[in-house]
Structures are given as C-alpha cells and as structure tokens.
C-alpha cells in the first residue's frame, strides 16, 4: 500500500523534469529514493507517528462527510 500512496507524489514530481533531459531516469530514481528515505526518517524520528496520522485522517474524513451531509 505504501507504493500506491507514494507513486502519485513521485509521478507529479517527475513531471517537472523535462522529458528530453539526458539524466531523466537518474532523477526519477533519485526522487523516489529521497521520498522513501524521508518517510523512513520521519517514521523513526517520531514515535507513534502512524497513529497520529491515522487519527488526523479519520477526523478530517468525518469532517468532510459531515459537511457533505449538511448540504
């Protein structure tokens, strides 16, 4: 599931690279490696970061649903 989550972010960053650029595959690998390394750094640095993000995600989902139901 991590690859499904990070893939759209990586693809949007890769679109900023000109397609005729010689080092385009290198930059693609560099972008994806940087994204994985930064995620690993955040996960190791902040204990229970996943639980906090789950809580924030569920609260925002409930907020969106309640705003849609009130329309």
Secondary structure, DSSP 8 states (H G I E B T S, - for coil): -HHHHHHHHHHHHHTTS-TT-TTHHHHHHHHHHHHHHHHHHHHHHSTTHHHHHHHHHHHHHHHHHHHHHT-
